[in-house]
Amino acid sequence: MKKESLTERDLKHIWHPCSQMKDYEDFPMMHIASAEGPYLYTTDGKQLIDAISSWWCKSLGHRHPRIVASVKEQMDKYEHVIMANTCCEPLVELSEKLANLAPSLDRVFYSDNGSTAVEVAIKMSLQYNAQTGNSHKTSFLALKNGYHGETILTLAAGDCELYSSPYAPLMPKIPNIEIPYVTGEDDANWNLIPAKSWQAIETQLNEYKEHLSGIIFEPILQGAGGMKVYSPDLLKRLRKWSYENKVHLIADEIMTGFGRTGKMLACDHAGITPDFVCLSKGLTGGYTPMAVTLTSTEIYNAFYDDYATGKAFMHSNTYCGHALGVAAALAALKIYEDENIIANVAAKSCELRKRMEDIATETNALTNIRNIGYMVAADLINPDTGAKFASKERTGYKCYQKAVELGALLRPLGDTVYFLPPLNTPDSVLDNLANIAKDAIIAVTRQA
Ligand SMILES: Cc1ncc(COP(=O)(O)O)c(C=O)c1O
């Protein structure tokens, strides 16, 4: 009997995430054998540049020897124990470091994925208000084009119908606010959003303020909603308005945190401290599932009382505070320090942008280039007409297929092509990535 291939065995059982499974009929999944630094290696010996840091989490690339060593060392002691009623030296050390990321956010709540970290913040905000005499504050606002995860509540907070529309009947209403975008730090509106835009936003905020518990947002860079960049001035204004109206700010830094935008936290561009910061992905360098929600002692204190008052925050996830994640996170934070990761990102951000600009010039098939830190994005257009492609043509998906053939894992969001590589990717690899992207875009858009 003929031996089944790995693809055949895969397709018999595995339901891949964020995929139309039928697509695998004519473009099978890659068979990964190993990964190192910015590269993935397939079982047939192909090398692929991980241009999207494996869903934005591999901030320090794959198999960083110091993270690997730290995880192995912890594995020899123990892998995981229940976090309720226990602690250990590494967990306390990590919490001390995380408590210093944002001034006054010195309380650290652990969970095991980004969506949950956002849900935790929403739940804490709601419960805080209920326990401090503000039980009428039960609603939330978010930003247009936001993305906050895949649970029902975080889909409701997000604004990506592609992922949420089938579940609309179960989703609570979380209205979103339209905001102005910029192309990056050199944009004329980077430092100041147009007065008219703020007036429109403030009008909407005022409309909801009476029952508003919190505003949820990805600071500076919105990811899954299309890699859109906005001004830190908006965050400053939101902070001022929310202080005045006693509304919480919930910063979802799951993708932006740990240096992606050229600062440790994207909120640092605005010099603001939100009431909650949600972190995951780069927290462990992308080595294990782990997330945290940071908040202030003032909020924590509203939950602190005799057990019988029922004020405790009773959320729990089996794997919160996972010891291997803690070991990875401690090593990752040390690497950030020792290897000057964030200063390098800030210094090299323009070079990453320049690579996309060159591709645009050479292909005539890209528009609306925007970037911040180690992310650059642009939208595909027909090189002959300058028009957008119809979404049914799946031009972005075709670019993904071609780029894989040529040696890079790009995963455009619709027709938005973007690079979001590990923060320590060598220049020569970025040059190769740019060449591959250019060739893929030419091959696909000239055929269209
Ligand atoms: C901004 C943001 N929030 C939340 C999430 C959800 O994180 P997770 O996939 O770990 O649940 C993501 C994932 O991409 C994200 O980019």
The ligand as a Tripos MOL2 file, in Angstrom:
@<TRIPOS>MOLECULE
LIG
   16    16     1     0     0
SMALL
NO_CHARGES

@<TRIPOS>ATOM
      1 C1         -3.4000   43.4570   19.0530 C.3       1 LIG1
      2 C2         -3.7480   42.0410   19.3530 C.ar      1 LIG1
      3 N1         -4.5580   41.7650   20.3880 N.ar      1 LIG1
      4 C3         -4.8850   40.5090   20.7130 C.ar      1 LIG1
      5 C4         -4.4200   39.4470   19.9760 C.ar      1 LIG1
      6 C5         -4.8380   38.0550   20.3420 C.3       1 LIG1
      7 O1         -3.7610   37.3320   20.8610 O.3       1 LIG1
      8 P1         -3.8480   35.7440   20.9230 P.3       1 LIG1
      9 O2         -3.8290   35.2640   19.5130 O.co2     1 LIG1
     10 O3         -2.6440   35.3390   21.7110 O.co2     1 LIG1
     11 O4         -5.1150   35.4090   21.6340 O.co2     1 LIG1
     12 C6         -3.5960   39.6770   18.8740 C.ar      1 LIG1
     13 C7         -3.1230   38.5660   18.0390 C.2       1 LIG1
     14 O5         -2.6560   38.7270   16.9390 O.2       1 LIG1
     15 C8         -3.2580   41.0150   18.5500 C.ar      1 LIG1
     16 O6         -2.4950   41.3190   17.5030 O.3       1 LIG1
@<TRIPOS>BOND
     1     1     2 1
     2     2     3 ar
     3     2    15 ar
     4     3     4 ar
     5     4     5 ar
     6     5     6 1
     7     5    12 ar
     8     6     7 1
     9     7     8 1
    10     8     9 2
    11     8    10 1
    12     8    11 1
    13    12    13 1
    14    12    15 ar
    15    13    14 2
    16    15    16 1
@<TRIPOS>SUBSTRUCTURE
     1 LIG1         1 GROUP 0 **** ****
